[in-house]
Amino acid sequence: MAALISIEEAKEHLRITHANEDVVLQLYIDAADIQIENYLNSSNPPKNAAVKAAALLLVGTMYENREAHTEKDLKNNPAVDSLLFPYRKGMGM
């Protein structure tokens, strides 16, 4: 499957203007794709605005919280769940 978002879209979302972190951003994009596939119970998720927005939010969370230990209490992002739930196989509305 092709990535849900491009590295350029991720960099624009995160306001990154250099290529120094392209490798780690691609890793986060790949991880977001896997997480979305798992959540949706589908190896071919739709490439619509809601799913792409969820992918951007996931990449942003991974980028901002890249350390193993953080002072923030990390929880699931309810916006990601709301964006993806209607497309979840066997669970949608």
C-alpha positions as CSV (number, residue, x, y, z in Angstrom):
1,M,0.0,0.0,0.0
2,A,1.2,3.5,-0.8
3,A,1.5,5.8,2.2
4,L,-1.6,7.7,3.3
5,I,0.4,10.9,3.4
6,S,3.6,12.1,1.8
7,I,6.7,13.3,3.6
8,E,6.0,16.7,2.1
9,E,2.5,16.8,3.7
10,A,3.9,15.7,7.0
11,K,6.6,18.4,6.9
12,E,4.0,21.0,6.0
13,H,1.8,19.9,8.9
14,L,4.7,20.0,11.3
15,R,6.1,23.2,9.8
16,I,9.5,21.6,9.1
17,T,11.5,23.3,6.4
18,H,14.6,21.2,6.3
19,A,15.5,17.6,5.3
20,N,17.4,16.7,8.4
21,E,14.6,14.6,9.9
22,D,13.2,13.1,6.7
23,V,14.3,9.6,7.7
24,V,12.5,9.7,11.1
25,L,9.4,11.3,9.5
26,Q,9.2,8.5,7.0
27,L,9.4,6.0,9.9
28,Y,6.5,7.8,11.7
29,I,4.5,7.9,8.4
30,D,5.0,4.2,8.0
31,A,4.1,3.5,11.6
32,A,0.9,5.7,11.3
33,D,-0.1,3.7,8.2
34,I,0.3,0.5,10.2
35,Q,-1.6,1.8,13.1
36,I,-4.5,3.0,10.9
37,E,-4.6,-0.3,9.1
38,N,-4.8,-2.1,12.4
39,Y,-7.5,0.2,13.8
40,L,-9.6,-0.1,10.6
41,N,-9.1,-3.9,10.3
42,S,-8.2,-3.2,6.7
43,S,-5.0,-3.4,4.6
44,N,-6.4,-0.9,2.2
45,P,-7.8,2.1,4.1
46,P,-9.6,4.8,2.2
47,K,-7.5,7.8,1.2
48,N,-10.0,10.5,2.0
49,A,-9.6,13.7,4.0
50,A,-10.6,12.1,7.4
51,V,-8.1,9.3,7.2
52,K,-5.3,11.6,5.9
53,A,-6.0,14.0,8.8
54,A,-5.8,11.1,11.3
55,A,-2.5,10.1,9.8
56,L,-1.1,13.6,10.1
57,L,-2.3,13.7,13.8
58,L,-0.6,10.4,14.5
59,V,2.7,11.5,12.8
60,G,2.5,14.8,14.8
61,T,2.1,12.9,18.1
62,M,5.0,10.6,17.3
63,Y,7.2,13.6,16.3
64,E,6.4,15.7,19.3
65,N,6.7,12.8,21.8
66,R,9.7,10.9,20.4
67,E,11.3,10.3,23.7
68,A,10.6,7.1,25.7
69,H,9.9,9.2,28.8
70,T,7.8,12.4,28.7
71,E,6.3,14.6,31.3
72,K,3.0,14.6,29.4
73,D,0.4,12.0,30.1
74,L,0.0,10.5,26.7
75,K,-3.4,9.1,25.8
76,N,-5.2,8.1,22.7
77,N,-6.2,11.2,20.6
78,P,-10.0,11.2,20.5
79,A,-9.9,13.2,17.3
80,V,-8.0,10.3,15.6
81,D,-10.7,7.8,16.9
82,S,-13.5,10.1,15.7
83,L,-11.9,10.5,12.2
84,L,-11.3,6.8,11.7
85,F,-14.2,5.1,13.4
86,P,-16.7,5.4,10.5
87,Y,-14.3,3.5,8.3
88,R,-13.6,0.6,10.7
89,K,-14.6,-2.7,9.1
90,G,-17.4,-4.3,10.8
91,M,-17.7,-1.4,13.3
92,G,-18.7,1.6,11.2
93,M,-22.0,3.5,11.4
